[in-house]
Amino acid sequence: MSQYYLLLPEIVLLTLGILSFCYGFIKRVSLHTWALGFISITVSLIVALFSFTYEEFSTGLIRINIYTQILRLLIYLVGAFILALSYEEFKRGFKNLEEYIFLLTLAIFGMNIMIFANDLLLLYLSLETFSLSLYILAAFYRNDKLSIEAGTKYFILGTVSSIILLSSIVFFYAITGSTSYDSFKLIKTGQITSLLALVFLISAFAFKLSLAPFHAWSPDVYQGAPTPVTAFLSTASKVAVFSAVINIVLSFSSKETFKDFIVILSVLSMLVGNVLALRQNNLKRMLAYSSIAHAGYMFMALLLPENKIISTLIPYLIVYVFMNIGAFAFILSIREGEKIGSYHGVGRSSPLLALSILVIMFSLTGIPPTAGFIVKFNLFKDLFSVGYSGLVFFALLMSIFSAFYYLKVVFYVYKDVSALNDLPKSYLSQTISLMSAIFVLIMGIFPNMILNF
Amino acid sequence: MGIELILITLLFGAILAWIIKNRTTVFAIALCSSIVSLIIALFYYLSMERTIKNFQFYLSYEWISAWKVNFSIGFDHINAPFVLLTTFITVVAIALSIKVIKDKISSYIALILLLSFFVNAFFMSTNLLQFFFFYEAMLIPSVLLIQRWGGKNSYQAAIKFLIYTFSFSVFLFIAILATYFYGGGFDFESLANLRLNAQSKLLVLFGFILAFFVKIPIIPLHGWLRDTYYESPMPVTIFMSAVLGKMGIYGILRIIPYFGDIIPIISQWIIGLCLISFVYSAFLALSVKDIKVMLSYMSLSHVGIITAGVFTGNIQGYQGALLQSINHGILSAGLFYIAELLYRHTGSFDSEKFGALSKKIPALSFFTFALIMAMGGFPGLNYFNGELLLLSGIFRKNILLGFLSILGIAIGVIYLSSFLYRVFLRKPAGELSFYVKDVISWERFLLALFFLISIYFGLVPDFILSGVREIILFGGRG
């Protein structure tokens, strides 16, 4: 019975999601649908808060401990933010809102199951649950060529990665005779089958995390998809996949086999992400490359010893999520917000919004007193202590590159122009942007709150 | 209540100035908070115990328990003069801004006060992490100040400044990480017990030196200087030249005693580099006609010899560097102030277009002459003492290097006097001389203050140096 209790938030979410979908489908009143969707996510968030336990719990299929529960709360929070951001979007003429919200709910459900999965099959099922929802969500602007292209591209490449994941599961099954994470300890290194299984597993995850050289989909998908969906893609799905990766890495007894993979993938991602972002004038595209780079930084954390992985990666994920939500909220609060040219005069017409993007961009660069600096310092410090000083140096060099393109946005925002950009009054996205900026700033000044894991 | 009041006053002023939009009120707030912080800094400076070597008025709050770092501030005899300088220059910069800055005044003042807050917190910090934290945090307000209120190419200047400082702070980052792991903590004291061999210790030292040399800057790393100083609005230029450059010098002053065992290996080369920077930029200053560029290169030139003094490894050099950083901050602020006064009514920094001003604007001519005399090392004024200490330090180290520094000082006198001649004495007058007006009353008071400080520090260098009489340098050899 207790495992149902632990999964109560997800059960509530799914039930409420289906109910509100039926209601919305029958009534077709967008505001009601939106409100119901928001309520169902908030209720699940509250239920998840109340069912928070400090005990570890594990069955064959799921495993629950403190950090997975924190990530679950994070995903619910992201879901609530994304719905709030979508409200602005749908006011501008968004059709089929009930489907949109239902798909979003389903994706959140899938992600949460993925966080708890302790079995490769459950992992696969939950991954497909949220990926299929995301494919549709990415192509949600059915009249927009770019959006269709984004959805198709994401679908095709995503399917390939699913196949790779499946074959990896097959290999694991062939070696151990089980699909549970617990059987990873039985794997002997040196066999060709186990190597293949590992390579396939890492490539499948690298695809979902958009690590170079599996990153090719992400700029196009980020650009084409509706902006709230892009925000969702770049935050929640990364959180979910990263937590699955953490779970799997923690289940292995020795990490010697895939240390080299991790180094190569993270170095490539940092290089590709930071260098290709330099010449982007579309902020969504730029954030796609930036999220490739950040995934590279975070992926390095897997090189650390077990207790350090959680204590560095979880703060990084939390801060990363807030930075990206803030940046996308900024995009949504400006007309044609993707184009960097439309930021002229924002600093004058709405100083608070400009301040929030200032804080967020400096945080993405990793300059104190923002939380971006704290989490990066935390990660690099631990990496340095286990002897990866060369890697740390490379990562730092790459973060110098990032200063160019992040701060370009800030300079555009504060550039003086005679004709001011009259902003549409989208208070909701502006508030979300400001809230994330304040969060990032406070966590940067008082880092104790996020660093104690 | 203690020295954190300096920081609180500045931060509070910044927030208040950002909220209030009225121009007069904003300036009143800014002047109030900067003058109050100056008074507090002066009060604590004067009530410092001269005999205690450690941090005084030490305050510590729990900050990042996961890394075992506290937020701790304190005064000792090295950083207190710098805090005094920073708070003083903040007042000067804000006073100058009243005439110079025309638009977006409330965010401008907020950023200046925030910058001053970060820099003061940097000087006061007693551990390396906090030191690094504020070293980088300072970039945000300064970059915005350059970009938003600067000249035509302010975007390039700001990004250049940011990239130089940010990228070379990577070395500082690595050096601090190395200190944390091999020295056992983020405290300055852990630099003393680095468990490393001489070669790795040298690398750590180079990490610090590279980062600080960009900030000071020393010649091969000075690429950002001209554009940044030239494109910034004048109050920001004053702040950068007088205070931000000193951050690097302070950093070196702070870390150098801990590397006493390996400094003798490299000190010759580094002093040589600093003095080449000194002489080379003196030639640069000699070659330009633009007053602001000339003063920028002058500033670049003088920090060269100051840095050389730190590396001499004897007490004269160390004292001279400390004293001269403060003197240089005050005098270069004064000279930049005068350049702005010339610019205000003419809109030009071209020294060829002025001339024959000494009768027309006697007060300004007097102060310019006084400050230039001071800068040239006239006995009795402040620069003389510092130069004497620096020179004796360098001569004790190596006679050849001493001659190099004499050469730099001689060229310094030449470009300063030729500046004075071209702008104030030369006849016939240039086309812009007609428009120049004399200083008005309260600005005259400010210039007189520069002059008085110059005389006072010239007569009483002990005001700054009394605490560093017998500092233990390089294993007691100092």
Interface residues (C-beta under 8 A of the other chain):
Chain A: S311 G347 R348 P351 L358 F362 T365 I367 P368 P369 F373 I374 F377 N378 F380 K381 F384 S385 S389 V392 F393 L396 L397 I400 A403 F404 L407 V410 F411 Y414 K415 D416 F446 P447 N448 L451 N452
Chain B: E62 W63 I64 S65 A66 W67 K104 S107 F132 F133 F134 E136 A137 L139 I140 V143 L144 Q147 R148 Y155 A158 I159 L162 I163 F166 S167 V170 F173 I174 L177 A178 Y180 F181
